[in-house]
Amino acid sequence: MIELAVIGAGPAGLAVGVAARQEGIGCVLFEKGSIVRTIAGYPTYMTFFSTAEKLELGGIPFVVVGDKPTRREALKYYVRVADHFQLDIHQYEEVVEVVRQDSGFRLRTRRHTGEEREQQARRVVVATGYFDTPNLLGVPGEDLPKVTH
């Protein structure tokens, strides 16, 4: 059984994976595309509004040439972070269903080949980013003011 399943391997999902690794928690990230795929879709020469320091994860320095990081620098940086922490990332494996069970959660995933698999996880974090349409789970608390989708 997976201790912690993270849906999404963008910066937020990677941050959860890094924190889990630092705490010794077994963690698997599921990403329906490639790692930080949203950033890969940004314009080639795009520059972030945030400084590199605000985008850093896990204490790994984000060194950039200019004042603010570019798309290319961000892609290289986040892949380097994932490699450094040896994150277990299942790229091109979409989570299509999450079902609450007594022992945690059952996840149904679909690989890019069409193969479907079932995974068991004690805990789940949904970190799908702001470009995806949220699939509300119908669980208590998802409509609270402090919860965003």
DRENTORKOL-3810 file (N, C-alpha, C; in nm, 4 decimals):
REM DRENTORKOL-3810
@n.u->0.0840; n.v->-0.1181; n.w->0.0000; ca.u->0.0000; ca.v->0.0000; ca.w->0.0000; c.u->0.0885; c.v->0.1245; c.w->0.0000
@n.u->0.0499; n.v->0.2215; n.w->-0.0797; ca.u->0.1208; ca.v->0.3493; ca.w->-0.0859; c.u->0.0835; c.v->0.4300; c.w->0.0380
@n.u->0.1819; n.v->0.4857; n.w->0.1046; ca.u->0.1540; ca.v->0.5698; ca.w->0.2218; c.u->0.0852; c.v->0.6996; c.w->0.1799
@n.u->0.1381; n.v->0.7650; n.w->0.0763; ca.u->0.0820; ca.v->0.8916; ca.w->0.0286; c.u->0.0839; c.v->0.8935; c.w->-0.1234
@n.u->-0.0329; n.v->0.9097; n.w->-0.1837; ca.u->-0.0432; ca.v->0.9241; ca.w->-0.3289; c.u->-0.0683; c.v->1.0710; c.w->-0.3593
@n.u->0.0073; n.v->1.1249; n.w->-0.4527; ca.u->-0.0088; ca.v->1.2640; ca.w->-0.4940; c.u->-0.0541; c.v->1.2643; c.w->-0.6394
@n.u->-0.1648; n.v->1.3311; n.w->-0.6651; ca.u->-0.2164; ca.v->1.3408; ca.w->-0.8013; c.u->-0.1680; c.v->1.4730; c.w->-0.8590
@n.u->-0.0736; n.v->1.4642; n.w->-0.9503; ca.u->-0.0141; ca.v->1.5821; ca.w->-1.0124; c.u->0.1331; c.v->1.5942; c.w->-0.9787
@n.u->0.2152; n.v->1.6180; n.w->-1.0800; ca.u->0.3595; ca.v->1.6337; ca.w->-1.0597; c.u->0.4073; c.v->1.7676; c.w->-1.1144
@n.u->0.3272; n.v->1.8709; n.w->-1.0869; ca.u->0.3711; ca.v->2.0078; ca.w->-1.1122; c.u->0.4457; c.v->2.0570; c.w->-0.9899
@n.u->0.4740; n.v->2.1853; n.w->-0.9822; ca.u->0.5472; ca.v->2.2376; ca.w->-0.8667; c.u->0.4820; c.v->2.2056; c.w->-0.7319
@n.u->0.3496; n.v->2.2146; n.w->-0.7223; ca.u->0.2827; ca.v->2.1847; ca.w->-0.5951; c.u->0.2953; c.v->2.0369; c.w->-0.5599
@n.u->0.2717; n.v->1.9495; n.w->-0.6570; ca.u->0.2864; ca.v->1.8068; ca.w->-0.6324; c.u->0.4288; c.v->1.7691; c.w->-0.5968
@n.u->0.5248; n.v->1.8289; n.w->-0.6665; ca.u->0.6655; ca.v->1.8031; ca.w->-0.6344; c.u->0.6979; c.v->1.8496; c.w->-0.4931
@n.u->0.6424; n.v->1.9638; n.w->-0.4523; ca.u->0.6665; ca.v->2.0145; ca.w->-0.3165; c.u->0.6155; c.v->1.9157; c.w->-0.2123
@n.u->0.4993; n.v->1.8552; n.w->-0.2377; ca.u->0.4466; ca.v->1.7535; ca.w->-0.1461; c.u->0.5385; c.v->1.6322; c.w->-0.1455
@n.u->0.5816; n.v->1.5886; n.w->-0.2625; ca.u->0.6718; ca.v->1.4743; ca.w->-0.2719; c.u->0.8030; c.v->1.4971; c.w->-0.1999
@n.u->0.8590; n.v->1.6165; n.w->-0.2136; ca.u->0.9841; ca.v->1.6507; ca.w->-0.1455; c.u->0.9640; c.v->1.6496; c.w->0.0053
@n.u->0.8556; n.v->1.7120; n.w->0.0521; ca.u->0.8284; ca.v->1.7158; ca.w->0.1963; c.u->0.8086; c.v->1.5750; c.w->0.2515
@n.u->0.7377; n.v->1.4906; n.w->0.1767; ca.u->0.7174; ca.v->1.3523; ca.w->0.2204; c.u->0.8511; c.v->1.2792; c.w->0.2293
@n.u->0.9343; n.v->1.2952; n.w->0.1279; ca.u->1.0663; ca.v->1.2307; ca.w->0.1269; c.u->1.1487; c.v->1.2773; c.w->0.2470
@n.u->1.1468; n.v->1.4067; n.w->0.2759; ca.u->1.2234; ca.v->1.4610; ca.w->0.3880; c.u->1.1740; c.v->1.4080; c.w->0.5223
@n.u->1.0462; n.v->1.3716; n.w->0.5288; ca.u->0.9886; ca.v->1.3175; ca.w->0.6525; c.u->0.9901; c.v->1.1654; c.w->0.6563
@n.u->1.0431; n.v->1.1029; n.w->0.5518; ca.u->1.0502; ca.v->0.9572; ca.w->0.5481; c.u->0.9176; c.v->0.8902; c.w->0.5182
@n.u->0.8276; n.v->0.9612; n.w->0.4521; ca.u->0.6957; ca.v->0.9073; ca.w->0.4175; c.u->0.7005; c.v->0.8541; c.w->0.2747
@n.u->0.6599; n.v->0.7298; n.w->0.2566; ca.u->0.6549; ca.v->0.6717; ca.w->0.1228; c.u->0.5528; c.v->0.7447; c.w->0.0377
@n.u->0.5930; n.v->0.7851; n.w->-0.0804; ca.u->0.5089; ca.v->0.8720; ca.w->-0.1627; c.u->0.5242; c.v->0.8363; c.w->-0.3101
@n.u->0.4110; n.v->0.8327; n.w->-0.3806; ca.u->0.4104; ca.v->0.8125; ca.w->-0.5250; c.u->0.3313; c.v->0.9269; c.w->-0.5869
@n.u->0.3891; n.v->0.9900; n.w->-0.6894; ca.u->0.3214; ca.v->1.0962; ca.w->-0.7624; c.u->0.2698; c.v->1.0402; c.w->-0.8940
@n.u->0.1452; n.v->1.0717; n.w->-0.9267; ca.u->0.0848; ca.v->1.0298; ca.w->-1.0530; c.u->0.0627; c.v->1.1542; c.w->-1.1382
@n.u->0.1137; n.v->1.1518; n.w->-1.2592; ca.u->0.1023; ca.v->1.2668; ca.w->-1.3501; c.u->0.0494; c.v->1.2184; c.w->-1.4840
@n.u->-0.0609; n.v->1.2785; n.w->-1.5301; ca.u->-0.1203; ca.v->1.2322; ca.w->-1.6555; c.u->-0.0371; c.v->1.2673; c.w->-1.7786
@n.u->0.0558; n.v->1.3583; n.w->-1.7627; ca.u->0.1482; ca.v->1.3924; ca.w->-1.8711; c.u->0.2902; c.v->1.3766; c.w->-1.8218
@n.u->0.3749; n.v->1.4671; n.w->-1.8675; ca.u->0.5136; ca.v->1.4658; ca.w->-1.8205; c.u->0.5256; c.v->1.5537; c.w->-1.6968
@n.u->0.6333; n.v->1.5369; n.w->-1.6245; ca.u->0.6595; ca.v->1.6176; ca.w->-1.5052; c.u->0.6515; c.v->1.7665; c.w->-1.5435
@n.u->0.5908; n.v->1.8455; n.w->-1.4601; ca.u->0.5643; ca.v->1.9895; ca.w->-1.4802; c.u->0.5193; c.v->2.0203; c.w->-1.6234
@n.u->0.4231; n.v->1.9425; n.w->-1.6708; ca.u->0.3790; ca.v->1.9551; ca.w->-1.8103; c.u->0.3158; c.v->2.0895; c.w->-1.8410
@n.u->0.2530; n.v->2.1524; n.w->-1.7425; ca.u->0.1941; ca.v->2.2836; ca.w->-1.7675; c.u->0.3027; c.v->2.3844; c.w->-1.8031
@n.u->0.4140; n.v->2.3807; n.w->-1.7290; ca.u->0.5245; ca.v->2.4725; ca.w->-1.7581; c.u->0.5821; c.v->2.4425; c.w->-1.8963
@n.u->0.5854; n.v->2.3156; n.w->-1.9330; ca.u->0.6355; ca.v->2.2791; ca.w->-2.0662; c.u->0.5502; c.v->2.3418; c.w->-2.1761
@n.u->0.4234; n.v->2.3669; n.w->-2.1461; ca.u->0.3335; ca.v->2.4276; ca.w->-2.2440; c.u->0.3397; c.v->2.5791; c.w->-2.2501
@n.u->0.4136; n.v->2.6411; n.w->-2.1594; ca.u->0.4277; ca.v->2.7872; ca.w->-2.1611; c.u->0.5052; c.v->2.8294; c.w->-2.2861
@n.u->0.4912; n.v->2.9555; n.w->-2.3268; ca.u->0.5719; ca.v->3.0037; ca.w->-2.4396; c.u->0.7210; c.v->2.9825; c.w->-2.4132
@n.u->0.7949; n.v->2.9483; n.w->-2.5159; ca.u->0.9352; ca.v->2.9090; ca.w->-2.5030; c.u->1.0202; c.v->3.0090; c.w->-2.4262
@n.u->1.0044; n.v->3.1362; n.w->-2.4521; ca.u->1.0912; ca.v->3.2355; ca.w->-2.3883; c.u->1.0205; c.v->3.3126; c.w->-2.2769
@n.u->0.9196; n.v->3.2507; n.w->-2.2162; ca.u->0.8462; ca.v->3.3151; ca.w->-2.1086; c.u->0.9337; c.v->3.3338; c.w->-1.9848
@n.u->0.9129; n.v->3.4446; n.w->-1.9146; ca.u->0.9808; ca.v->3.4712; ca.w->-1.7881; c.u->0.8755; c.v->3.4753; c.w->-1.6784
@n.u->0.9055; n.v->3.4157; n.w->-1.5642; ca.u->0.8133; ca.v->3.4148; ca.w->-1.4508; c.u->0.8069; c.v->3.5522; c.w->-1.3855
@n.u->0.6963; n.v->3.5809; n.w->-1.3188; ca.u->0.6839; ca.v->3.7030; ca.w->-1.2392; c.u->0.7557; c.v->3.6865; c.w->-1.1056
@n.u->0.7541; n.v->3.5658; n.w->-1.0519; ca.u->0.8160; ca.v->3.5374; ca.w->-0.9219; c.u->0.9673; c.v->3.5275; c.w->-0.9351
@n.u->1.0344; n.v->3.5554; n.w->-0.8259; ca.u->1.1793; ca.v->3.5363; ca.w->-0.8231; c.u->1.2093; c.v->3.3885; c.w->-0.8041
@n.u->1.3295; n.v->3.3492; n.w->-0.8376; ca.u->1.3702; ca.v->3.2092; ca.w->-0.8252; c.u->1.3580; c.v->3.1605; c.w->-0.6814
@n.u->1.3927; n.v->3.2460; n.w->-0.5861; ca.u->1.3879; ca.v->3.2063; ca.w->-0.4446; c.u->1.2470; c.v->3.1650; c.w->-0.4026
@n.u->1.1454; n.v->3.2295; n.w->-0.4578; ca.u->1.0070; ca.v->3.1967; ca.w->-0.4205; c.u->0.9587; c.v->3.0674; c.w->-0.4853
@n.u->1.0302; n.v->3.0190; n.w->-0.5839; ca.u->0.9920; ca.v->2.8962; ca.w->-0.6537; c.u->1.0752; c.v->2.7756; c.w->-0.6110
@n.u->1.1701; n.v->2.7965; n.w->-0.5206; ca.u->1.2592; ca.v->2.6881; ca.w->-0.4779; c.u->1.1844; c.v->2.5822; c.w->-0.3979
@n.u->1.2318; n.v->2.4588; n.w->-0.4104; ca.u->1.1763; ca.v->2.3453; ca.w->-0.3364; c.u->1.2871; c.v->2.2721; c.w->-0.2626
@n.u->1.2560; n.v->2.2282; n.w->-0.1422; ca.u->1.3443; ca.v->2.1377; ca.w->-0.0687; c.u->1.4822; c.v->2.1899; c.w->-0.0380
@n.u->1.4998; n.v->2.3211; n.w->-0.0380; ca.u->1.6310; ca.v->2.3761; ca.w->-0.0078; c.u->1.7309; c.v->2.3668; c.w->-0.1219
@n.u->1.6856; n.v->2.3264; n.w->-0.2396; ca.u->1.7730; ca.v->2.3184; ca.w->-0.3570; c.u->1.7752; c.v->2.4566; c.w->-0.4220
@n.u->1.8912; n.v->2.5203; n.w->-0.4312; ca.u->1.8978; ca.v->2.6547; ca.w->-0.4899; c.u->1.8512; c.v->2.6559; c.w->-0.6357
@n.u->1.7732; n.v->2.7564; n.w->-0.6692; ca.u->1.7254; ca.v->2.7764; ca.w->-0.8060; c.u->1.8065; c.v->2.8928; c.w->-0.8634
@n.u->1.9165; n.v->2.8589; n.w->-0.9274; ca.u->2.0091; ca.v->2.9584; ca.w->-0.9810; c.u->1.9650; c.v->2.9957; c.w->-1.1227
@n.u->1.9498; n.v->3.1259; n.w->-1.1459; ca.u->1.9065; ca.v->3.1728; ca.w->-1.2774; c.u->2.0032; c.v->3.2791; c.w->-1.3293
@n.u->1.9995; n.v->3.3011; n.w->-1.4591; ca.u->2.0887; ca.v->3.3975; ca.w->-1.5228; c.u->2.0418; c.v->3.5410; c.w->-1.4974
@n.u->1.9119; n.v->3.5671; n.w->-1.5139; ca.u->1.8575; ca.v->3.7018; ca.w->-1.4988; c.u->1.7961; c.v->3.7241; c.w->-1.3621
@n.u->1.7108; n.v->3.8255; n.w->-1.3553; ca.u->1.6426; ca.v->3.8573; ca.w->-1.2297; c.u->1.5358; c.v->3.7540; c.w->-1.1950
@n.u->1.4703; n.v->3.7011; n.w->-1.2978; ca.u->1.3607; ca.v->3.6066; ca.w->-1.2773; c.u->1.3817; c.v->3.4856; c.w->-1.3685
@n.u->1.3333; n.v->3.3693; n.w->-1.3246; ca.u->1.3562; ca.v->3.2482; ca.w->-1.4044; c.u->1.2745; c.v->3.2453; c.w->-1.5331
@n.u->1.3303; n.v->3.1786; n.w->-1.6314; ca.u->1.2603; ca.v->3.1559; ca.w->-1.7576; c.u->1.1938; c.v->3.0184; c.w->-1.7532
@n.u->1.1104; n.v->2.9933; n.w->-1.8516; ca.u->1.0450; ca.v->2.8632; ca.w->-1.8646; c.u->1.1496; c.v->2.7528; c.w->-1.8712
@n.u->1.2503; n.v->2.7703; n.w->-1.9537; ca.u->1.3538; ca.v->2.6667; ca.w->-1.9695; c.u->1.4269; c.v->2.6405; c.w->-1.8384
@n.u->1.4599; n.v->2.7470; n.w->-1.7665; ca.u->1.5287; ca.v->2.7302; ca.w->-1.6382; c.u->1.4399; c.v->2.6564; c.w->-1.5389
@n.u->1.3105; n.v->2.6880; n.w->-1.5400; ca.u->1.2175; ca.v->2.6219; ca.w->-1.4480; c.u->1.2052; c.v->2.4731; c.w->-1.4797
@n.u->1.1938; n.v->2.4396; n.w->-1.6077; ca.u->1.1839; ca.v->2.2985; ca.w->-1.6458; c.u->1.3057; c.v->2.2205; c.w->-1.5978
@n.u->1.4236; n.v->2.2737; n.w->-1.6225; ca.u->1.5466; ca.v->2.2062; ca.w->-1.5788; c.u->1.5524; c.v->2.1961; c.w->-1.4270
@n.u->1.5133; n.v->2.3029; n.w->-1.3590; ca.u->1.5201; ca.v->2.3051; ca.w->-1.2131; c.u->1.4285; c.v->2.1994; c.w->-1.1516
@n.u->1.3026; n.v->2.1953; n.w->-1.1942; ca.u->1.2089; ca.v->2.1017; ca.w->-1.1321; c.u->1.2446; c.v->1.9562; c.w->-1.1619
@n.u->1.2970; n.v->1.9285; n.w->-1.2790; ca.u->1.3451; ca.v->1.7928; ca.w->-1.3082; c.u->1.4641; c.v->1.7598; c.w->-1.2178
@n.u->1.5518; n.v->1.8575; n.w->-1.1974; ca.u->1.6679; ca.v->1.8369; ca.w->-1.1088; c.u->1.6230; c.v->1.8081; c.w->-0.9654
@n.u->1.5214; n.v->1.8803; n.w->-0.9182; ca.u->1.4685; ca.v->1.8566; ca.w->-0.7830; c.u->1.4123; c.v->1.7150; c.w->-0.7733
@n.u->1.3324; n.v->1.6751; n.w->-0.8716; ca.u->1.2744; ca.v->1.5402; ca.w->-0.8707; c.u->1.3836; c.v->1.4339; c.w->-0.8703
@n.u->1.4875; n.v->1.4547; n.w->-0.9488; ca.u->1.5995; ca.v->1.3605; ca.w->-0.9531; c.u->1.6766; c.v->1.3597; c.w->-0.8212
@n.u->1.7029; n.v->1.4775; n.w->-0.7679; ca.u->1.7794; ca.v->1.4884; ca.w->-0.6430; c.u->1.7123; c.v->1.4106; c.w->-0.5293
@n.u->1.5806; n.v->1.4241; n.w->-0.5188; ca.u->1.5078; ca.v->1.3572; ca.w->-0.4107; c.u->1.4600; c.v->1.2179; c.w->-0.4503
@n.u->1.4937; n.v->1.1753; n.w->-0.5707; ca.u->1.4555; ca.v->1.0434; ca.w->-0.6218; c.u->1.3057; c.v->1.0184; c.w->-0.6026
@n.u->1.2260; n.v->1.1150; n.w->-0.6469; ca.u->1.0814; ca.v->1.1034; ca.w->-0.6334; c.u->1.0283; c.v->0.9941; c.w->-0.7255
@n.u->0.9333; n.v->0.9187; n.w->-0.6748; ca.u->0.8699; ca.v->0.8108; ca.w->-0.7505; c.u->0.7532; c.v->0.8720; c.w->-0.8280
@n.u->0.7788; n.v->0.9072; n.w->-0.9536; ca.u->0.6788; ca.v->0.9754; ca.w->-1.0352; c.u->0.6336; c.v->0.8825; c.w->-1.1474
@n.u->0.5041; n.v->0.8572; n.w->-1.1516; ca.u->0.4452; ca.v->0.7762; ca.w->-1.2579; c.u->0.3936; c.v->0.8723; c.w->-1.3651
@n.u->0.4813; n.v->0.9046; n.w->-1.4611; ca.u->0.4423; ca.v->0.9943; ca.w->-1.5689; c.u->0.3504; c.v->0.9215; c.w->-1.6665
@n.u->0.2628; n.v->0.9988; n.w->-1.7287; ca.u->0.1671; ca.v->0.9469; ca.w->-1.8264; c.u->0.0771; c.v->0.8395; c.w->-1.7654
@n.u->0.0435; n.v->0.8586; n.w->-1.6394; ca.u->-0.0504; ca.v->0.7693; ca.w->-1.5707; c.u->-0.1530; c.v->0.8566; c.w->-1.4983
@n.u->-0.2710; n.v->0.8646; n.w->-1.5558; ca.u->-0.3769; ca.v->0.9517; ca.w->-1.5046; c.u->-0.4583; c.v->0.8805; c.w->-1.3969
@n.u->-0.4869; n.v->0.9497; n.w->-1.2894; ca.u->-0.5777; ca.v->0.8972; ca.w->-1.1877; c.u->-0.7188; c.v->0.9306; c.w->-1.2344
@n.u->-0.7980; n.v->0.8279; n.w->-1.2619; ca.u->-0.9322; ca.v->0.8493; ca.w->-1.3156; c.u->-1.0410; c.v->0.8303; c.w->-1.2112
@n.u->-1.0040; n.v->0.7724; n.w->-1.0962; ca.u->-1.1036; ca.v->0.7540; ca.w->-0.9904; c.u->-1.0332; c.v->0.7392; c.w->-0.8563
@n.u->-1.0918; n.v->0.8018; n.w->-0.7549; ca.u->-1.0450; ca.v->0.7869; ca.w->-0.6173; c.u->-1.1663; c.v->0.7501; c.w->-0.5337
@n.u->-1.1578; n.v->0.6380; n.w->-0.4622; ca.u->-1.2692; ca.v->0.5912; ca.w->-0.3804; c.u->-1.2217; c.v->0.5747; c.w->-0.2370
@n.u->-1.2936; n.v->0.6361; n.w->-0.1444; ca.u->-1.2618; ca.v->0.6247; ca.w->-0.0018; c.u->-1.2985; c.v->0.4847; c.w->0.0456
@n.u->-1.2079; n.v->0.4234; n.w->0.1222; ca.u->-1.2324; ca.v->0.2923; ca.w->0.1821; c.u->-1.1946; c.v->0.2986; c.w->0.3295
@n.u->-1.2290; n.v->0.1962; n.w->0.4048; ca.u->-1.1956; ca.v->0.1942; ca.w->0.5477; c.u->-1.0459; c.v->0.2079; c.w->0.5714
@n.u->-0.9667; n.v->0.1461; n.w->0.4874; ca.u->-0.8216; ca.v->0.1457; ca.w->0.5070; c.u->-0.7509; c.v->0.2619; c.w->0.4369
@n.u->-0.8248; n.v->0.3502; n.w->0.3727; ca.u->-0.7631; ca.v->0.4613; ca.w->0.3006; c.u->-0.8381; c.v->0.4899; c.w->0.1722
@n.u->-0.7689; n.v->0.4751; n.w->0.0596; ca.u->-0.8273; ca.v->0.5082; ca.w->-0.0698; c.u->-0.7871; c.v->0.4053; c.w->-0.1745
@n.u->-0.8792; n.v->0.3823; n.w->-0.2682; ca.u->-0.8490; ca.v->0.3011; ca.w->-0.3860; c.u->-0.8415; c.v->0.3970; c.w->-0.5042
@n.u->-0.7313; n.v->0.3906; n.w->-0.5764; ca.u->-0.7126; ca.v->0.4746; ca.w->-0.6940; c.u->-0.7165; c.v->0.3869; c.w->-0.8177
@n.u->-0.7918; n.v->0.4308; n.w->-0.9153; ca.u->-0.7894; ca.v->0.3634; ca.w->-1.0454; c.u->-0.7124; c.v->0.4560; c.w->-1.1389
@n.u->-0.6092; n.v->0.4017; n.w->-1.2010; ca.u->-0.5249; ca.v->0.4822; ca.w->-1.2896; c.u->-0.5284; c.v->0.4253; c.w->-1.4307
@n.u->-0.4976; n.v->0.5129; n.w->-1.5256; ca.u->-0.4906; ca.v->0.4710; ca.w->-1.6656; c.u->-0.3586; c.v->0.5200; c.w->-1.7238
@n.u->-0.2799; n.v->0.4256; n.w->-1.7693; ca.u->-0.1507; ca.v->0.4592; ca.w->-1.8305; c.u->-0.1733; c.v->0.5078; c.w->-1.9738
@n.u->-0.0726; n.v->0.5706; n.w->-2.0306; ca.u->-0.0836; ca.v->0.6231; ca.w->-2.1670; c.u->-0.1089; c.v->0.5132; c.w->-2.2697
@n.u->-0.0811; n.v->0.3901; n.w->-2.2331; ca.u->-0.1052; ca.v->0.2762; ca.w->-2.3218; c.u->-0.2503; c.v->0.2303; c.w->-2.3186
@n.u->-0.3289; n.v->0.2861; n.w->-2.2242; ca.u->-0.4675; ca.v->0.2445; ca.w->-2.2069; c.u->-0.4851; c.v->0.1434; c.w->-2.0949
@n.u->-0.3745; n.v->0.0862; n.w->-2.0487; ca.u->-0.3801; ca.v->-0.0114; ca.w->-1.9395; c.u->-0.4318; c.v->0.0561; c.w->-1.8120
@n.u->-0.5286; n.v->-0.0086; n.w->-1.7470; ca.u->-0.5805; ca.v->0.0430; ca.w->-1.6206; c.u->-0.5253; c.v->-0.0386; c.w->-1.5054
@n.u->-0.4969; n.v->0.0320; n.w->-1.3953; ca.u->-0.4435; ca.v->-0.0342; ca.w->-1.2763; c.u->-0.5154; c.v->0.0191; c.w->-1.1533
@n.u->-0.5115; n.v->-0.0598; n.w->-1.0466; ca.u->-0.5646; ca.v->-0.0147; ca.w->-0.9180; c.u->-0.4512; c.v->-0.0051; c.w->-0.8186
@n.u->-0.4546; n.v->0.1004; n.w->-0.7396; ca.u->-0.3549; ca.v->0.1252; ca.w->-0.6359; c.u->-0.4293; c.v->0.1491; c.w->-0.5050
@n.u->-0.3664; n.v->0.1152; n.w->-0.3949; ca.u->-0.4211; ca.v->0.1441; ca.w->-0.2622; c.u->-0.3306; c.v->0.2472; c.w->-0.1967
@n.u->-0.3915; n.v->0.3467; n.w->-0.1318; ca.u->-0.3131; ca.v->0.4504; ca.w->-0.0644; c.u->-0.3782; c.v->0.4856; c.w->0.0689
@n.u->-0.2944; n.v->0.5102; n.w->0.1693; ca.u->-0.3470; ca.v->0.5537; ca.w->0.2996; c.u->-0.3994; c.v->0.6968; c.w->0.2925
@n.u->-0.3257; n.v->0.7818; n.w->0.2196; ca.u->-0.3627; ca.v->0.9228; ca.w->0.2078; c.u->-0.3461; c.v->0.9667; c.w->0.0623
@n.u->-0.4239; n.v->1.0705; n.w->0.0250; ca.u->-0.4178; ca.v->1.1236; ca.w->-0.1111; c.u->-0.4130; c.v->1.2761; c.w->-0.1051
@n.u->-0.3245; n.v->1.3346; n.w->-0.1845; ca.u->-0.3204; ca.v->1.4797; ca.w->-0.2037; c.u->-0.3503; c.v->1.5064; c.w->-0.3509
@n.u->-0.4464; n.v->1.5947; n.w->-0.3760; ca.u->-0.4788; ca.v->1.6331; ca.w->-0.5130; c.u->-0.4071; c.v->1.7644; c.w->-0.5425
@n.u->-0.3094; n.v->1.7597; n.w->-0.6317; ca.u->-0.2286; ca.v->1.8764; ca.w->-0.6683; c.u->-0.2276; c.v->1.8898; c.w->-0.8201
@n.u->-0.3474; n.v->1.9007; n.w->-0.8769; ca.u->-0.3609; ca.v->1.8982; ca.w->-1.0223; c.u->-0.3360; c.v->2.0322; c.w->-1.0888
@n.u->-0.3135; n.v->2.1365; n.w->-1.0119; ca.u->-0.2822; ca.v->2.2660; ca.w->-1.0709; c.u->-0.4057; c.v->2.3429; c.w->-1.1113
@n.u->-0.3822; n.v->2.4637; n.w->-1.1560; ca.u->-0.4942; ca.v->2.5532; ca.w->-1.1832; c.u->-0.5446; c.v->2.5473; c.w->-1.3263
@n.u->-0.4818; n.v->2.4739; n.w->-1.4142; ca.u->-0.5291; ca.v->2.4659; ca.w->-1.5519; c.u->-0.6261; c.v->2.3499; c.w->-1.5738
@n.u->-0.6300; n.v->2.2567; n.w->-1.4824; ca.u->-0.7220; ca.v->2.1448; ca.w->-1.4965; c.u->-0.8565; c.v->2.1801; c.w->-1.4341
@n.u->-0.9613; n.v->2.1164; n.w->-1.4831; ca.u->-1.0937; ca.v->2.1340; ca.w->-1.4259; c.u->-1.1060; c.v->2.0389; c.w->-1.3078
@n.u->-1.1396; n.v->2.0919; n.w->-1.1891; ca.u->-1.1463; ca.v->2.0032; ca.w->-1.0734; c.u->-1.2629; c.v->1.9052; c.w->-1.0845
@n.u->-1.2382; n.v->1.7849; n.w->-1.0421; ca.u->-1.3430; ca.v->1.6845; ca.w->-1.0284; c.u->-1.3744; c.v->1.6743; c.w->-0.8803
@n.u->-1.4864; n.v->1.7327; n.w->-0.8404; ca.u->-1.5223; ca.v->1.7299; ca.w->-0.6995; c.u->-1.5513; c.v->1.5864; c.w->-0.6578
@n.u->-1.5060; n.v->1.5526; n.w->-0.5385; ca.u->-1.5140; ca.v->1.4144; ca.w->-0.4923; c.u->-1.6394; c.v->1.3842; c.w->-0.4120
@n.u->-1.7129; n.v->1.4894; n.w->-0.3721; ca.u->-1.8319; ca.v->1.4673; ca.w->-0.2910; c.u->-1.7984; c.v->1.4261; c.w->-0.1492
@n.u->-1.6846; n.v->1.4730; n.w->-0.0979; ca.u->-1.6426; ca.v->1.4385; ca.w->0.0376; c.u->-1.6706; c.v->1.5550; c.w->0.1314
@n.u->-1.6933; n.v->1.5261; n.w->0.2590; ca.u->-1.7181; ca.v->1.6340; ca.w->0.3551; c.u->-1.6009; c.v->1.7314; c.w->0.3589
@n.u->-1.6333; n.v->1.8595; n.w->0.3575; ca.u->-1.5318; ca.v->1.9621; ca.w->0.3703; c.u->-1.4837; c.v->2.0221; c.w->0.2403
@n.u->-1.5161; n.v->1.9611; n.w->0.1249; ca.u->-1.4632; ca.v->2.0149; ca.w->0.0000; c.u->-1.5244; c.v->2.1497; c.w->-0.0374
@n.u->-1.6348; n.v->2.1874; n.w->0.0285; ca.u->-1.6975; ca.v->2.3160; ca.w->-0.0006; c.u->-1.6688; c.v->2.4220; c.w->0.1062
@n.u->-1.5780; n.v->2.3924; n.w->0.1987; ca.u->-1.5422; ca.v->2.4895; ca.w->0.3020; c.u->-1.4695; c.v->2.6088; c.w->0.2403
@n.u->-1.4814; n.v->2.7265; n.w->0.3032; ca.u->-1.4176; ca.v->2.8470; ca.w->0.2481; c.u->-1.2659; c.v->2.8361; c.w->0.2337
@n.u->-1.2014; n.v->2.7573; n.w->0.3191; ca.u->-1.0553; ca.v->2.7471; ca.w->0.3124; c.u->-1.0069; c.v->2.6470; c.w->0.2072
@n.u->-1.0992; n.v->2.5771; n.w->0.1427; ca.u->-1.0646; ca.v->2.4783; ca.w->0.0404; c.u->-1.0816; c.v->2.5428; c.w->-0.0968
@n.u->-0.9777; n.v->2.5344; n.w->-0.1782; ca.u->-0.9864; ca.v->2.5899; ca.w->-0.3131; c.u->-0.9806; c.v->2.4782; c.w->-0.4160
@n.u->-1.0374; n.v->2.5055; n.w->-0.5316; ca.u->-1.0412; ca.v->2.4068; ca.w->-0.6402; c.u->-0.9864; c.v->2.4689; c.w->-0.7662
END
